[in-house]
Amino acid sequence: MSVLVTGSGNNARQGQHRLSQRPADIPAGTQLAEPTVAYRVNKATGMRCVLIVDDDDSVRETLADILDLEGFCTLQAADVPSALALLGQHVVDALVTDLSMPGEDGIALIRRARTINRHLPAILLTGYAEEAAAVSTIAGGQFHVLRKPVEAQHLINQISLLVSGRSET
């Protein structure tokens, strides 16, 4: 079971889900990172936490739902500044990010995230096959590149391998 908290500080965007009950581990009045951040709390203990970053709400929420069903705790951010704020506040076991986002891209996020957590496993998602090949060559194996739309089981397998310390391309 997970709970979703959304908002932009005190000014939650219209149309966002509201909580009828705040999770115990998020104190009342807590301001979430700007601009819009979603935080999922998995009630099971000892679960691996995955930060999902994508400017497309439906993609981000679908990935979170898939991982939540597999027992992962998920954090969500729509952009690089929000993702970095979450990385500074929470223990994250893996990062899944879109390549193309407004402002900074997924590669910049991975590089900046690794200044916070040097060994953070990362998966970069892209919608273009030629982009995926170019990025994986440029990156020199510093992260995994998966093409969108990613198959749910393939993503789950890759994350499970990464957080267990193994890697499979």
C-alpha positions in Angstrom: 0.0 0.0 0.0 1.3 3.4 -0.8 0.3 7.0 -0.2 0.8 9.8 -2.6 1.6 13.4 -1.5 1.7 16.1 -4.1 2.1 19.8 -4.1 4.2 22.9 -4.7 5.0 24.0 -1.2 1.8 25.4 0.3 0.3 26.0 -3.1 -0.7 22.5 -4.5 -1.5 22.7 -8.2 -5.2 22.4 -9.1 -6.1 18.9 -10.1 -3.5 17.2 -8.0 -4.6 14.5 -5.6 -5.1 15.5 -2.0 -4.5 13.3 1.0 -7.3 12.7 3.5 -4.7 11.3 5.9 -1.0 12.4 6.0 1.6 9.5 6.4 3.2 9.4 9.8 6.7 9.9 8.4 5.8 13.2 6.7 5.1 15.8 9.4 2.1 18.1 8.9 3.2 21.4 7.3 6.1 19.8 5.5 6.8 21.8 2.3 7.7 19.6 -0.6 10.5 20.6 -3.1 9.4 23.0 -5.9 7.8 22.9 -8.4 5.8 19.7 -8.1 7.0 16.6 -6.3 5.3 13.3 -5.5 6.4 11.1 -2.7 5.2 7.5 -2.4 5.7 5.8 1.0 5.7 2.0 0.8 4.3 0.7 4.1 6.6 -2.4 4.0 9.9 -2.0 5.7 13.3 -2.5 4.1 12.1 -1.8 0.6 14.4 -0.3 -2.0 13.6 3.2 -2.9 13.7 4.4 -6.6 13.6 8.0 -7.6 11.6 8.4 -10.9 12.2 11.7 -12.8 10.1 12.5 -15.9 8.4 15.7 -16.9 5.5 13.7 -18.3 3.1 13.1 -15.4 1.5 10.0 -16.9 4.8 8.3 -17.6 6.2 9.1 -14.2 3.0 7.9 -12.4 2.8 4.7 -14.5 6.4 3.8 -13.7 5.8 4.5 -10.0 2.6 2.3 -10.0 4.5 -0.6 -11.7 7.4 -0.4 -9.2 5.1 0.1 -6.3 3.3 -3.2 -7.2 6.7 -4.9 -7.2 7.4 -3.7 -3.6 9.6 -0.8 -4.3 9.3 2.5 -2.5 9.2 5.3 -5.1 9.9 9.0 -5.1 8.8 11.2 -8.0 10.0 14.4 -9.4 9.1 16.3 -12.6 12.5 18.1 -13.1 16.1 18.1 -12.1 15.9 20.7 -9.2 13.0 18.7 -7.6 14.9 15.4 -8.0 18.1 16.9 -6.4 16.0 18.2 -3.5 14.6 14.7 -2.9 18.1 13.1 -3.2 19.2 15.5 -0.5 16.4 14.5 1.8 15.9 10.8 1.3 17.9 7.6 0.9 17.6 6.5 -2.7 18.8 3.1 -4.0 18.3 3.8 -7.8 17.5 6.6 -10.2 15.3 6.2 -13.3 15.2 9.4 -15.4 14.0 10.6 -18.8 16.7 11.9 -21.1 14.8 14.9 -22.6 13.2 17.3 -20.1 12.8 21.1 -20.0 15.9 22.7 -18.4 18.5 20.2 -17.5 18.4 16.8 -19.1 18.7 13.3 -17.6 22.4 13.1 -18.1 23.0 16.3 -16.2 20.7 14.9 -13.4 22.7 11.7 -13.2 26.0 13.6 -13.0 24.6 16.0 -10.3 23.0 13.2 -8.4 26.3 11.4 -8.2 27.8 14.4 -6.4 25.3 13.5 -3.6 25.5 9.7 -3.9 28.7 8.7 -5.8 27.6 5.1 -6.5 23.9 5.7 -7.3 22.7 3.2 -9.9 21.0 5.0 -12.7 18.8 4.2 -15.7 18.3 6.7 -18.5 15.1 6.4 -20.5 14.8 7.8 -24.1 12.1 7.5 -26.8 14.6 7.4 -29.7 16.7 4.4 -30.7 19.4 6.5 -32.3 19.6 8.7 -29.2 19.9 5.7 -27.0 22.9 4.3 -28.9 24.6 7.7 -29.0 24.1 8.3 -25.3 25.4 4.9 -24.2 28.5 5.5 -26.3 29.1 9.0 -24.9 28.4 8.0 -21.4 31.0 5.2 -21.4 28.8 2.8 -19.4 28.2 5.1 -16.5 24.5 4.3 -16.5 22.0 2.0 -18.3 20.1 3.4 -21.3 16.6 1.9 -22.0 14.4 2.8 -24.9 10.8 4.0 -24.2 8.3 2.6 -24.1 10.1 0.3 -21.7 8.6 -3.1 -20.9 7.6 -3.2 -17.2 9.4 -6.5 -16.5 12.6 -5.4 -18.2 12.7 -2.2 -16.1 12.0 -4.2 -12.9 14.7 -6.7 -13.7 17.2 -3.9 -14.5 16.5 -2.1 -11.2 16.6 -5.3 -9.2 20.0 -6.1 -10.7 21.4 -2.6 -10.1 20.3 -2.3 -6.5 21.7 -5.8 -5.8 25.0 -4.7 -7.1 24.9 -6.7 -10.4 24.7 -5.3 -13.8 23.2 -6.7 -17.1 23.1 -4.9 -20.4 
